[in-house]
Amino acid sequence: MATTTLRAGWGQVNYGNNDVATRIGALIREYLDTPKDKLMTVQFAADHWGLIEIFRAADRRIGKGALSELYRLTRSAPARRVLERRLKRSGKGRV
């Protein structure tokens, strides 16, 4: 299997022969490169692990006003836990 090197904003990231790490790294890069105004609407077809919902839940670029809506829409238990903490800290009350 060939070595895969991804170009990241801070340099090159080499995951060697680990295909899963390479794909997760590419997914993270795709998410981080997504414009703020499209974070909630873009579909990430390469997310085979359910990471995008967790990323969205933790992403400070997503305004606090959208947290309750995100909580309502997400089915991911880990993402819901992150959202519960953020909602509690933001003073938005219970979900």
N, C-alpha and C positions, 0 to 999 in steps of 0.2 A: 504494500500500500504506500502511496506517495505521501510525502510530508506536505501539509497545507499551511500556508502562511497568509494571514489576513492583514490587510492594511488598516491600521487603526489611527485615530487622530494624533496619538502621542507616539507613534512608531509602529513597528511590526510586531505582531503577536503570532508566535509559532506554537501550535499545539501538537507538533510532532505527528505521530500516526494515530492519534486518538480522534476518531471521526465524530464521536458524540460531543466531545469538548469543542471541536472545530465548529460543529453545527450550532451549539449553544452560544459560542462566542459570536458567530455570525448573526444569530438572533438578537443578542444583546446589542450589537453594533447597529443592526437595522432599527431596533427600538429607539436607541439613543439618537439616531440620525433622523427620526421622524419629527416633522415640525410640530410644535406645541399644539397648534390648532387642529391637528389631525390625530392626536394620540388616542382619542376616544372612538374614532370611527374606522381607523385602518384595521384591516384583517391581516393577521400575521400567520400565513399558511404554514410556515416552518415551525410553529410552536407546537411541538408534539408532547410537551411536558407540562403545559398549563402555566408557564412562567409569566406570560404577558399580563394576566390578571393580577398577579402579585406585583409586577413592575408598576402597573397602573396604580394599584393601591398605595404603593410607597412613593410614587413620583410627586415631588413637590411642585412640578410644573402644572399639575392638575389642581385647579383651584379648590379651596375648601368647600365652596358652594356645590361642587359636583360630587363630593364624597358620598352623600346620602344616596344620590342616584346611582353611583357606581356600586354601592353596597346592595341596593335593590336588584341590580342587574347581574351581579356576579354569583356564580355557583361554587366558586373555589373557597374551601374552608380556610386555607392559609391566607388568601387575599382578604377574606372577611375579618380575620383576626387583626390584620394590619389596619384595615379600615376602622374597626371598632376602637383601636387605640388612637388613631388619628382623629376620629370624631369626638372621642372623649377629651382629647387635648385641645381641640379647636373650640370647645364649648358649644358644639352643635347639638348636644344632648344625646339622648339614646337613639339607637337606630331601629 
